[in-house]
Amino acid sequence: MQVTEETLETRPAQAQPARTLTPEQIGQFERDGYLLLENHFTPEEVRLLLDEIPHVFAEDSPRRIKETSGAVRSVFAVHTTNHTFRCLSYLNRLVEPARQLLGSEVYIHQFKVNAKVALEGDQWEWHQDFLYWHKEDGMPSPRVLTAVVFLQDVDEFNGPMLLIPGSHREGMIDVEAQPVNAPSAGGDGARWMPTLTADLKYKIDRDILADLLRRHSILATKGAAGFTLFFHGNLFHASATNLSPNDRVGVFITYNSIENMLDEVEHPRPAFIASRDFSPIVPVPDDSLLKLRHDPDE
């Protein structure tokens, strides 16, 4: 089925109670740089999304990034080819908190499904997302956040996301690009592949990490399938390898303020990594995912 704006449910989101954040939740995000919402998606919604994952991972495309083992690491821009994930990205319960926290209308800068395959899912080194978006994509300011919807249980063994609460208030910590190899990408891909693999282009060294941890601490984000994590573009985060027999799949949707549109850069990364469609999102009602199960062609 071709995915277009018209194929999304167009009833106004106000048809359901707005999923607005409380002043306390907004305050926590501003203080800590993250907000974790448990039971944000129902088991039925999670199953609906998980049912799509084999099709997403099987698609042979430049948007699919693999580990050195051959296991899938990430698939980008899934919302442009898969109606279920497009619907997810437009849900009021994700868009409205993003609008509240960023203080404006928003658009999708980046969308990816990240896999931590059992015993094969590799690490993500400590980094700030905004550093990449600023240097590689021309994003002016860190007025951007990511919502992560976890589709499987996350525990201490299957590579949970590690956060440094409050580190977003340090601002962007600039580091020099490292010489890294990207043997799986030729031509233009050799420039952008190191921004997506386990051997990241912009590494923070031990001294920077030690200095951050003199003022902050490390938190592992764990929970039952269906919880959502919102985190600031400047929040330092990482994850270790998955040493468990259980996969850990999460959907990462980056919402950027429409007042923070990308500048032109000399060598832009592909649109599936950094979108230059700045159209503001019109959210859809929170029951839209479940309606897809009953009315898949709607």
C-alpha positions in Angstrom: 0.0 0.0 0.0 1.3 3.4 -0.9 1.8 5.6 2.2 0.5 9.1 1.8 -0.9 11.8 4.0 -4.3 10.9 2.9 -4.0 7.3 4.1 -3.6 8.4 7.7 -6.7 8.8 9.9 -7.6 12.5 9.7 -9.9 13.0 12.6 -8.6 15.8 14.8 -6.6 14.6 17.8 -8.9 16.5 20.1 -11.4 13.7 19.5 -9.6 12.0 22.4 -8.3 13.5 25.6 -5.0 15.3 24.8 -1.9 13.4 26.1 -0.4 16.6 27.6 2.4 16.5 30.1 2.0 17.8 33.6 4.1 20.8 34.8 6.0 18.3 36.9 6.9 16.2 33.9 8.0 19.2 31.9 10.1 20.3 34.9 11.8 16.9 35.1 12.6 16.9 31.4 14.1 20.4 31.7 16.1 19.4 34.8 17.2 15.9 33.8 17.1 15.9 30.0 14.8 12.9 29.8 11.3 11.7 30.7 10.3 8.0 31.0 6.6 7.1 30.6 5.7 3.5 31.5 2.8 1.6 29.9 2.7 4.3 27.2 1.6 1.6 24.6 -0.7 -1.3 25.2 0.4 -4.9 24.7 -1.9 -5.1 21.6 -0.3 -2.0 20.1 3.2 -3.4 20.8 2.3 -6.7 19.1 1.0 -4.8 16.1 4.3 -3.0 15.8 6.4 -6.1 16.4 4.5 -7.9 13.7 6.0 -5.4 11.2 9.6 -5.8 12.3 10.5 -8.9 10.2 9.3 -7.1 7.1 11.3 -4.0 8.0 14.5 -5.9 8.7 14.1 -8.0 5.5 14.1 -5.0 3.2 17.4 -4.8 1.3 18.0 -1.0 1.2 20.8 1.6 1.9 18.5 2.5 4.8 19.4 -0.8 6.5 22.6 -0.7 8.5 24.2 -4.0 9.7 26.6 -4.9 12.5 29.9 -6.5 11.5 28.3 -9.8 12.3 25.6 -9.3 9.7 22.8 -8.7 12.1 20.6 -5.7 11.6 21.6 -2.7 13.6 19.3 0.0 12.3 16.7 0.7 9.6 16.1 4.4 8.8 13.1 6.2 7.6 10.7 3.3 8.1 7.9 5.7 8.5 8.2 6.6 4.8 7.6 3.1 3.6 5.5 1.4 6.3 2.1 2.7 7.1 2.0 1.3 10.6 5.2 3.1 11.7 4.1 6.3 9.9 0.9 6.2 12.0 3.0 5.6 15.1 5.1 8.7 14.5 2.0 10.9 14.1 0.2 9.7 17.3 -1.0 12.5 19.6 0.6 10.8 22.6 4.1 11.3 21.0 3.6 14.5 19.0 1.9 16.6 21.8 4.6 16.0 24.4 7.2 16.9 21.8 5.4 20.1 21.0 5.1 21.0 24.7 8.8 20.3 25.4 10.1 22.2 22.3 7.5 25.0 22.5 6.5 24.9 18.8 5.1 22.7 16.1 7.4 19.9 15.1 8.5 17.8 12.1 10.3 14.5 11.9 14.1 15.0 11.5 14.9 11.3 11.8 13.2 8.0 12.2 14.9 4.7 12.8 14.3 1.2 14.2 17.3 0.2 16.3 17.8 -3.5 17.0 20.0 -5.0 19.8 19.9 -8.6 18.5 20.6 -11.2 21.1 24.3 -11.9 21.5 25.0 -9.8 18.4 23.7 -6.3 19.1 26.8 -4.1 19.3 27.5 -1.0 21.5 26.6 2.6 20.9 29.5 4.7 22.3 28.8 7.7 24.5 27.6 10.6 22.4 25.3 13.6 22.0 22.9 13.4 19.1 22.9 17.1 18.5 26.7 17.1 17.8 26.0 14.9 14.7 23.0 16.8 13.6 24.8 20.2 14.0 28.0 19.2 12.3 26.7 16.8 9.6 23.2 18.1 8.9 23.3 21.9 9.7 20.9 21.9 12.6 21.2 25.3 14.2 20.4 24.7 17.8 19.6 21.7 20.2 15.8 22.5 20.1 15.2 18.8 19.3 14.3 15.6 21.1 13.9 11.9 20.5 11.0 9.7 21.5 12.0 6.0 21.9 9.2 3.4 22.0 10.6 0.1 23.3 8.9 -2.9 21.8 10.5 -5.5 24.0 11.4 -5.7 27.7 14.6 -3.9 28.6 16.7 -5.2 31.4 20.3 -4.8 32.6 21.5 -7.6 30.3 20.1 -6.8 26.8 21.9 -3.5 26.2 19.7 -0.9 28.0 20.2 2.8 27.0 22.5 4.5 29.5 21.9 8.1 30.2 23.8 10.8 32.1 20.9 12.8 33.6 21.5 16.6 33.5 24.3 16.4 31.0 22.2 18.2 28.4 22.8 21.4 30.5 26.5 21.2 29.7 25.7 22.2 26.1 27.3 20.6 23.1 30.7 19.4 23.9 32.6 19.6 20.6 35.0 16.8 19.7 37.1 16.2 16.6 36.1 13.7 14.0 38.0 10.4 14.4 39.5 8.5 11.4 37.3 5.4 11.1 36.8 2.8 8.5 33.5 2.0 6.8 34.3 -0.9 4.5 30.6 -1.6 3.8 30.0 1.8 2.3 31.5 3.1 -0.9 31.3 6.5 -2.6 29.3 9.0 -0.6 28.3 6.4 1.9 31.9 6.3 3.2 31.3 9.9 4.5 28.2 9.2 6.5 28.4 5.5 7.5 30.7 6.2 10.4 28.0 8.3 12.0 25.8 5.2 12.3 28.0 2.3 13.2 29.5 1.0 16.5 32.7 2.8 15.7 31.3 6.3 15.9 32.9 9.3 14.2 32.7 11.7 17.1 34.0 10.0 20.3 34.3 11.5 23.7 37.4 10.4 25.5 37.9 9.1 29.0 38.7 12.6 30.5 35.5 14.1 29.1 33.4 11.2 30.5 35.2 11.4 33.9 34.6 15.1 34.1 30.9 14.7 33.3 30.5 12.0 36.0 32.1 14.3 38.6 28.9 16.3 38.4 26.4 13.7 37.2 25.7 10.0 37.4 24.7 7.2 35.0 21.2 5.8 34.7 20.1 2.6 32.9 16.7 2.9 31.3 14.8 -0.4 31.9 11.2 -1.3 31.7 8.4 -3.5 30.3 7.7 -3.4 26.6 5.6 -0.4 25.7 7.4 2.2 27.7 8.5 5.4 26.0 11.6 7.5 26.7 11.8 11.2 25.6 15.3 12.6 25.7 17.0 15.9 24.9 19.3 16.2 21.8 22.3 17.2 24.0 21.8 14.4 26.6 24.8 12.1 26.7 23.8 8.5 26.2 25.2 5.1 25.2 24.5 1.4 25.3 26.5 -1.7 25.8 26.4 -4.9 23.7 23.5 -7.3 24.2 24.8 -10.3 26.2 21.4 -11.9 26.7 19.3 -14.3 24.7 16.6 -11.7 24.3 16.4 -9.1 21.5 15.9 -5.5 22.3 14.1 -3.4 19.6 13.3 0.3 19.9 11.7 2.8 17.6 13.5 6.2 17.7 11.5 9.2 16.4 13.4 12.5 16.4 11.1 15.5 16.5 12.7 18.9 15.6 11.1 22.3 16.1 9.9 23.9 12.9 11.8 27.0 14.1 15.1 25.0 14.0 15.1 23.9 10.4 18.4 22.6 8.9 20.8 25.0 7.2 22.4 24.0 3.9 25.6 21.9 4.2 28.3 21.0 1.6 27.8 17.3 1.8 24.4 16.6 3.2 23.6 13.1 4.5 20.8 11.3 2.7 17.3 12.4 3.4 16.6 9.0 5.0 19.0 10.0 7.8 18.3 13.8 8.0 15.0 14.9 6.5 14.7 18.2 4.8 10.9 18.1 4.7 10.0 20.6 7.4 6.3 20.2 7.1 4.7 20.4 10.6 3.0 17.2 11.8 -0.7 17.1 12.2 -1.2 14.5 15.0 -3.7 11.7 14.7 -5.8 10.2 17.5 -4.3 7.8 19.9 -6.5 4.9 18.8 -5.3 5.1 15.2 -2.8 2.2 15.6 -5.5 -0.2 16.8 -7.8 1.0 14.0 -5.2 -0.2 11.6 -5.5 -3.7 12.9 -9.2 -3.7 12.3 -9.2 -1.5 9.1 -5.8 -2.0 7.5 -6.7 -0.3 4.3 -8.1 2.8 5.9 
